[in-house]
Amino acid sequence: MVKPTPSAQQVRNRISFGLHTASRLVKQASVAQLKELELSQAQWRALSGVCTEPQATLQQLTAFAQISQPLLSTAIKVLEERGLVSRITSEQDRRSSLIVATAAGEQIYREAYQKMMRVEEQINNILGKRDGEKLKALLDTLVAGLE
């Protein structure tokens, strides 16, 4: 027997559909905040990794930022061209480059972080602090289970 085709409401009620929609809307809000600093989402994630994981390799930054290595490499290249990060040779492995933030990069990171906190505040204003904390815990559990 053929199952009936799900209705639009049934599709919208799926967790994956809701997560995708919420992700898109949060990304839109984030992009709007980062646009003022001329940072893309990938550049923000890369710069966050560089500023919080000092002297990281591209591989380490890829794991931190949760974006593909080609996208991360492109983001790092743009950040380098803007003078926000630089590459240094690893003393432990001369074949490896480490990415470090410049003073300008650290300043932009602090400004971008404040802008991203506005997005976080917007989420908490909608959900309330307690439900926001619950959502964060649930997302952490989901990510850990899917990785």
Secondary structure, 3 states (H helix, E strand, C coil): CCCCCCCHHHHHCCHHHHHHHHHHHHHHHHHHHHHCCCCCHHHHHHHHHHHHCCCECHHHHHHHHCCCHHHHHHHHHHHHHCCCEEEEECCCCCCCEEEEECHHHHHHHHHHHHHHHHHHHHHHHHHCHHHHHHHHHHHHHHHHHHC
